[in-house]
Amino acid sequence: MNRIVVRIAAALMLALAIAALVRPRAVYASDAADAAVVMSDEASNIHNKAWAAGITIAVVAAAGAISMGLVIWKSVEGIARQPEAEGKIRTTMMLGLVFVETAIIYALIMAILIIFVL
């Protein structure tokens, strides 16, 4: 099961990287003679910021969701094997989930900084 999750995550990251590399540029034809005006530097900069923020949030949210699922899966498995250690396992699981969620919140802050500061 773990290999399947890793393969899905790798395929998702590869698809996002390909989408970022081959994304269409905004080109407007002014007449039939194929005269084109490429978007200005400011519009291109805003466009690139949006892509960077979106990819950041998408990758980190996907990785966080997968890791949270794995943490819960393994903790339930551990509680099923050793019910007397339920309290310690649950405490450790909650601490791990808090750390994962903190990483996701940091990524959200970075995306906001990409959009508004850079």
WOQUISUL-V82483 format. One record per backbone hydrogen bond with DSSP energy under -0.5 kcal/mol. CO is the residue of the C=O (numbers start at 1). NH is the residue of the N-H. If there is no record, write none. Layout:
# WOQUISUL-V82483
[[CO | NH] [CO | NH]]
This chain:
# WOQUISUL-V82483
[[1 | 5] [2 | 6] [3 | 7] [4 | 8] [5 | 9] [6 | 10] [7 | 11] [8 | 12] [9 | 13] [10 | 14] [11 | 15] [12 | 16] [13 | 17] [14 | 18] [15 | 19] [16 | 20] [17 | 21] [18 | 22] [25 | 27] [26 | 39] [27 | 29] [28 | 37] [31 | 34] [34 | 36] [35 | 30] [35 | 31] [36 | 38] [37 | 28] [40 | 44] [41 | 45] [42 | 46] [43 | 47] [44 | 48] [45 | 49] [46 | 50] [47 | 51] [48 | 52] [49 | 53] [50 | 54] [51 | 55] [52 | 56] [53 | 57] [54 | 58] [55 | 59] [56 | 60] [57 | 61] [58 | 62] [59 | 63] [60 | 64] [61 | 65] [62 | 66] [63 | 67] [64 | 68] [65 | 69] [66 | 70] [67 | 71] [68 | 72] [69 | 73] [70 | 74] [71 | 75] [72 | 76] [73 | 77] [74 | 78] [75 | 79] [76 | 80] [77 | 81] [78 | 82] [82 | 85] [83 | 86] [85 | 89] [86 | 90] [87 | 91] [88 | 92] [89 | 93] [90 | 94] [91 | 95] [92 | 96] [93 | 97] [94 | 98] [95 | 99] [96 | 100] [97 | 101] [98 | 102] [99 | 103] [100 | 104] [101 | 105] [102 | 106] [103 | 107] [104 | 108] [105 | 109] [106 | 110] [107 | 111] [108 | 112] [109 | 113] [110 | 114] [111 | 115] [112 | 116] [113 | 117] [113 | 118]]
